[in-house]
Every structure is written in C-alpha cells, then in structure tokens.
C-alpha cells in the first residue's frame, strides 16, 4: 500500500471520534446517492432540515491527501451546516493511486451536474451554491472553480461542462500550489509517496522531473485564478505543517484579480492543519463564527 494512503487512513481512524461526536437536532440524512457510475465512491449523502422555503446548497469534499478519507468522516460537519439551514451535499470521490488526478475534478463536476435531479424532491436555490472542502477537498474545490471559470483549464483536463455554478468558495487549509508542496522538508519520502499516489507519476528526489507530468501546471489551482472566481473565504493556519503559506498566496491572487476574498487564520503551532474539525476547541468556534457569517451573506444576497 502507498505510504501516504496508509498514513492518512491511520489519521482518519484516530481522529474520527473527535471530529464526529457532535449531533444536531432535526437534521434529516439520506446516504449513498449515486451521482455517476464510474466508481463505487462516486456517491454523496444529503443533510437538511425540513422547510417549505428554498434552501441554499452547500457541497462539501472531504480531505485525506487525495489518497484516503471518506464522506463519513465529515458527517458532523455536514450536520452542522444543515443545522444552519443549508442543504448539504457531502460527497465522496475517486482516490489515488488507483484513480490519479484529474479524476477527482471530473467527479466534483459530475457531482454538481447531478444536483438538478434533486429538485424533483427538494426546493433548492441554485443561485446560492457554495463549494467547500478541507485539505485535499479544498484543493479539489478550488480546481473545480478553475475548471468552471477558465475554459482552457477545463479542456486541458477534459472534464465535463458544469451545469451548476457555485456562488462562493470556502476553503479550509488547502494546498493550492502543488509545486510549492515539493519543498516540504518534513519526511520527504512521505511527500514523494503522496505525490506519486496523487498524480501517478514517479518523481525524482529533487523533483527535477516535476514538469514531466502532463498536468503539472493544472495541479495548482492558484495558477488559474481569474476575475471570474466567486467570492471566497479562505481559512488557513499560518504554521500549517503541510501547506503553510498557501492560504495567504491564494488570497493575494484573488485580490489581485478583483475577487472579493475574506480570511480566517490561526497563528499558533497548536492550531494547525484542519484545526476547525475539532469543534470543541475555541479556535474552531471562532473559525465557524466567521464561516457562518460569510455563509449568511451568501444566503441573504438578493438575486
């Protein structure tokens, strides 16, 4: 088994009870809705509170280093969003090394394109759609936005034309510049294992062959930020052990392109990668205050 895949599976197993203990009242759940037949992981769960009003939609992609993770590890997070009035689509997607990049972006767009089928049963407001994710899920979300706003990017990856266009992006601790990740000094063999599993390309120790991978530029959504990107909230840890600096760099790129961008950041080493998923921590509570303030703005925007 790929070392990165093994490591992330262990992390998920250890943190599962700490990230999924929280329950929310009156949230309905339906699981394993198939959005495409390409793979058994191409399913999503929906979370919502019954209402007669049109519900804004939030689509979440889990983290796990592109090699591990599952939608079940974000069930408390999905319930949390649903408790605030969002119709939540908590999606799974294909993983490496069996399915390398850009399979995940094809899946994310196919997931969005499946959402109109839900309108047969639910009153959904597709003028208010938020795409979000943590870590690898934030990367996938940002790549999806790049595919939606840049036709050349979409054609390069040969992914579907989007039928549902997100109104906003919320990224948590995402790696937005994959080339920069190769400079990560902690456990270089582990990073190389992750990169190989994610892309299917066997890299040299010094990554001098980085650009030999067909999609080396498309791996990094920061390369494709443009003025068409939707308003964004970027949550990041300044001392992130995996992707320090990525959040700041994305915010800068968004602002340079005239995109409305907000941020929430942590400064302590103990407030690190995906800190928001431990709900009882003060820093997580502060982060979600900003997240729901941002989401309320989206929800209340007049169309």
C-alpha positions as CSV (number, residue, x, y, z in Angstrom):
1,X,0.0,0.0,0.0
2,X,1.1,3.5,-0.8
3,X,2.7,5.0,2.4
4,X,0.7,8.2,2.1
5,X,-2.6,6.3,1.8
6,X,-1.7,4.2,4.8
7,X,-0.8,7.3,6.9
8,X,-3.9,9.2,6.1
9,X,-6.1,6.2,6.9
10,X,-4.5,6.0,10.3
11,X,-5.1,9.7,10.8
12,X,-8.8,9.3,9.9
13,X,-9.2,6.4,12.2
14,X,-7.6,8.2,15.2
15,X,-9.5,11.5,14.7
16,X,-12.9,10.1,13.8
17,X,-14.4,10.2,17.3
18,X,-13.1,13.7,18.0
19,X,-14.4,15.1,14.7
20,X,-17.8,13.3,14.6
21,X,-19.1,13.3,18.2
22,X,-21.3,16.4,17.8
23,X,-25.0,15.8,17.0
24,X,-27.6,18.3,15.7
25,X,-31.3,18.1,16.2
26,X,-33.9,17.9,13.4
27,X,-31.4,17.2,10.6
28,X,-32.6,14.7,8.1
29,X,-30.0,12.4,6.4
30,X,-30.1,10.3,3.2
31,X,-27.0,8.3,2.3
32,X,-25.2,7.0,-0.7
33,X,-27.0,8.7,-3.6
34,X,-25.1,7.7,-6.8
35,X,-24.1,10.7,-8.9
36,X,-22.1,8.7,-11.5
37,X,-21.4,5.1,-12.2
38,X,-17.7,5.4,-12.8
39,X,-16.8,4.1,-9.3
40,X,-18.3,2.9,-6.1
41,X,-17.0,6.1,-4.3
42,X,-19.0,8.4,-6.6
43,X,-21.8,8.9,-4.1
44,X,-23.0,11.6,-1.8
45,X,-25.0,11.9,1.4
46,X,-27.5,14.7,1.8
47,X,-28.3,16.6,5.1
48,X,-31.1,19.1,5.5
49,X,-33.8,20.4,7.8
50,X,-37.4,20.2,6.6
51,X,-38.7,23.5,5.4
52,X,-41.1,25.0,2.8
53,X,-38.5,27.7,1.9
54,X,-36.0,27.4,-0.9
55,X,-32.8,26.0,0.5
56,X,-29.3,27.3,-0.4
57,X,-26.9,24.4,-1.3
58,X,-23.5,23.6,0.1
59,X,-21.3,20.9,-1.5
60,X,-18.5,19.5,0.7
61,X,-15.5,17.5,-0.4
62,X,-13.6,15.7,2.4
63,X,-9.8,15.7,2.9
64,X,-7.4,12.8,3.0
65,X,-4.4,13.7,0.9
66,X,-6.2,12.6,-2.3
67,X,-5.4,9.0,-1.3
68,X,-7.7,8.4,1.7
69,X,-10.6,9.8,3.6
70,X,-14.4,9.3,3.1
71,X,-17.5,11.4,3.3
72,X,-18.4,9.5,6.6
73,X,-15.5,11.3,8.3
74,X,-17.3,14.7,7.8
75,X,-20.8,13.7,8.9
76,X,-20.8,16.0,12.0
77,X,-19.5,18.8,9.8
78,X,-22.3,18.2,7.3
79,X,-24.9,18.2,10.1
80,X,-23.5,21.4,11.4
81,X,-24.0,23.2,8.1
82,X,-27.5,21.7,7.7
83,X,-28.5,22.9,11.2
84,X,-28.0,26.4,9.9
85,X,-30.4,26.0,7.0
86,X,-28.2,24.7,4.3
87,X,-29.0,21.8,2.0
88,X,-25.7,19.9,2.3
89,X,-24.3,17.5,-0.3
90,X,-21.4,15.6,1.4
91,X,-19.6,14.0,-1.5
92,X,-17.2,11.1,-2.0
93,X,-14.9,10.9,-5.0
94,X,-12.3,8.6,-6.6
95,X,-8.9,8.4,-4.8
96,X,-5.3,7.8,-5.9
97,X,-3.3,5.9,-6.6
98,X,-6.0,3.8,-8.4
99,X,-7.5,7.0,-9.9
100,X,-4.9,9.8,-10.2
101,X,-5.6,13.4,-11.0
102,X,-7.7,14.8,-12.7
103,X,-10.3,12.0,-11.8
104,X,-11.2,14.0,-8.7
105,X,-12.1,17.1,-10.7
106,X,-14.2,15.1,-13.1
107,X,-16.0,13.7,-10.1
108,X,-16.6,17.1,-8.5
109,X,-18.2,18.5,-11.6
110,X,-20.2,15.4,-12.2
111,X,-21.4,15.7,-8.6
112,X,-22.5,19.3,-9.3
113,X,-24.2,18.3,-12.5
114,X,-26.2,15.7,-10.7
115,X,-27.7,18.2,-8.3
116,X,-30.6,19.3,-10.6
117,X,-32.1,15.8,-10.2
118,X,-32.7,16.6,-6.6
119,X,-35.1,19.4,-7.5
120,X,-37.7,16.8,-8.2
121,X,-37.9,16.3,-4.4
122,X,-36.5,19.4,-2.8
123,X,-36.9,23.1,-3.1
124,X,-33.3,24.1,-3.8
125,X,-32.0,27.5,-4.7
126,X,-29.2,27.0,-7.3
127,X,-28.5,30.8,-7.3
128,X,-26.9,30.2,-3.9
129,X,-24.4,27.3,-4.1
130,X,-21.3,27.1,-2.0
131,X,-18.5,24.7,-2.8
132,X,-16.2,23.8,0.1
133,X,-13.7,21.3,1.4
134,X,-10.7,20.8,3.7
135,X,-7.1,20.0,2.8
136,X,-7.3,17.9,-0.4
137,X,-11.0,18.7,-0.5
138,X,-10.2,22.4,-0.6
139,X,-7.8,21.8,-3.4
140,X,-10.5,19.9,-5.3
141,X,-13.0,22.7,-4.7
142,X,-10.5,25.3,-6.0
143,X,-9.7,23.2,-9.0
144,X,-13.4,22.9,-9.7
145,X,-13.7,26.7,-9.7
146,X,-10.8,26.9,-12.0
147,X,-12.4,24.5,-14.4
148,X,-15.7,26.5,-14.3
149,X,-14.1,29.9,-14.8
150,X,-11.3,29.0,-17.3
151,X,-12.4,27.2,-20.4
152,X,-8.8,26.3,-21.3
153,X,-8.3,24.7,-17.9
154,X,-11.4,22.6,-18.3
155,X,-10.5,21.5,-21.8
156,X,-6.9,20.6,-20.7
157,X,-8.3,18.3,-18.0
158,X,-11.1,17.1,-20.4
159,X,-13.7,17.4,-17.6
160,X,-17.5,18.0,-18.2
161,X,-19.1,21.3,-18.7
162,X,-20.6,22.4,-15.4
163,X,-24.4,22.7,-15.2
164,X,-24.4,24.2,-11.7
165,X,-22.1,27.1,-11.0
166,X,-21.0,27.8,-7.3
167,X,-21.8,31.2,-5.9
168,X,-18.9,31.1,-3.4
169,X,-15.9,29.1,-2.3
170,X,-14.9,28.2,1.3
171,X,-11.5,26.5,1.5
172,X,-10.1,25.1,4.7
173,X,-6.3,24.5,4.9
174,X,-6.0,23.7,1.3
175,X,-2.8,23.1,-0.7
176,X,-3.3,25.4,-3.7
177,X,0.2,25.4,-5.1
178,X,1.3,21.8,-5.5
179,X,4.7,22.7,-6.9
180,X,5.4,24.5,-3.6
181,X,4.5,21.3,-1.7
182,X,7.5,19.6,-3.1
183,X,9.7,22.0,-0.9
184,X,8.2,20.4,2.2
185,X,11.2,19.4,4.3
186,X,9.5,17.1,6.8
187,X,9.6,13.4,5.8
188,X,10.4,14.0,2.1
189,X,9.8,10.3,1.2
190,X,6.3,10.6,2.6
191,X,5.6,13.7,0.4
192,X,7.0,11.9,-2.6
193,X,4.8,8.9,-1.9
194,X,1.8,11.2,-1.7
195,X,2.7,13.0,-4.9
196,X,3.2,9.7,-6.8
197,X,-0.1,8.4,-5.5
198,X,-2.0,11.6,-6.4
199,X,-0.6,12.0,-9.9
200,X,0.6,8.5,-10.9
201,X,4.0,10.0,-11.7
202,X,7.2,8.7,-10.1
203,X,9.2,11.7,-9.1
204,X,12.9,12.0,-8.6
205,X,14.2,13.0,-5.1
206,X,14.8,16.6,-6.2
207,X,11.6,16.8,-8.3
208,X,13.7,17.9,-11.3
209,X,11.2,16.0,-13.4
210,X,8.2,17.7,-11.9
211,X,7.2,19.3,-15.2
212,X,7.2,15.9,-17.0
213,X,3.8,15.2,-15.5
214,X,1.2,16.0,-18.1
215,X,-0.9,18.2,-15.8
216,X,1.9,19.7,-13.8
217,X,0.5,23.3,-14.2
218,X,-3.1,22.3,-13.8
219,X,-2.3,20.6,-10.4
220,X,-2.1,24.0,-8.8
221,X,-5.4,26.0,-9.0
222,X,-3.6,29.1,-7.9
223,X,-2.1,29.3,-11.4
224,X,-5.7,29.8,-12.8
225,X,-7.2,32.4,-10.5
226,X,-9.1,35.0,-12.6
227,X,-11.6,37.7,-12.2
228,X,-14.5,35.2,-12.7
229,X,-13.8,33.4,-9.5
230,X,-16.7,33.7,-7.0
231,X,-16.4,35.4,-3.6
232,X,-14.3,33.3,-1.3
233,X,-13.5,32.7,2.3
234,X,-10.1,31.1,2.9
235,X,-9.5,29.5,6.3
236,X,-5.8,28.6,6.9
237,X,-3.2,28.0,9.6
238,X,-0.1,30.2,9.2
239,X,2.1,27.4,10.7
240,X,0.4,24.6,8.8
241,X,2.8,21.6,8.8
242,X,1.5,20.6,5.3
243,X,0.8,23.8,3.4
244,X,1.9,26.9,5.2
245,X,1.6,30.0,3.1
246,X,-0.9,28.5,0.6
247,X,-3.9,30.3,2.0
248,X,-2.2,33.7,2.0
249,X,-1.0,33.2,-1.5
250,X,-4.5,32.3,-2.8
251,X,-6.0,35.3,-1.0
252,X,-3.4,37.6,-2.7
253,X,-4.1,36.1,-6.1
254,X,-7.8,36.6,-5.6
255,X,-7.4,40.2,-4.5
256,X,-5.1,41.0,-7.4
257,X,-7.9,39.7,-9.8
258,X,-10.5,41.8,-8.1
259,X,-12.3,38.9,-6.4
260,X,-13.9,39.5,-3.0
261,X,-11.8,37.4,-0.6
262,X,-12.1,37.0,3.2
263,X,-9.9,35.0,5.5
264,X,-9.7,33.5,8.9
265,X,-6.2,32.4,10.0
266,X,-4.5,30.9,13.1
267,X,-1.0,31.8,14.2
268,X,-0.2,29.1,16.9
269,X,1.6,25.9,16.0
270,X,-1.0,24.0,18.1
271,X,-3.8,25.5,15.9
272,X,-2.6,23.6,12.8
273,X,-3.8,21.7,9.7
274,X,-7.6,21.3,9.6
275,X,-7.9,22.7,13.2
276,X,-11.6,23.5,12.5
277,X,-12.7,19.9,12.6
278,X,-12.2,19.6,16.4
279,X,-15.4,21.5,17.2
280,X,-15.0,21.9,20.9
281,X,-11.8,24.0,20.6
282,X,-12.1,27.7,21.0
283,X,-10.2,28.4,17.7
284,X,-12.7,26.1,15.8
285,X,-15.6,28.0,17.4
286,X,-14.1,31.3,16.3
287,X,-13.5,30.0,12.8
288,X,-17.1,28.8,12.4
289,X,-18.4,32.2,13.6
290,X,-16.7,33.7,10.6
291,X,-17.7,30.8,8.3
292,X,-21.4,31.2,9.1
293,X,-21.2,35.0,8.9
294,X,-19.9,34.5,5.4
295,X,-22.5,31.9,4.6
296,X,-25.3,34.1,5.9
297,X,-24.1,36.8,3.5
298,X,-24.4,34.3,0.6
299,X,-27.8,33.1,1.9
300,X,-29.2,36.6,2.2
301,X,-27.8,38.0,-1.0
302,X,-30.6,39.4,-3.2
303,X,-30.6,37.9,-6.7
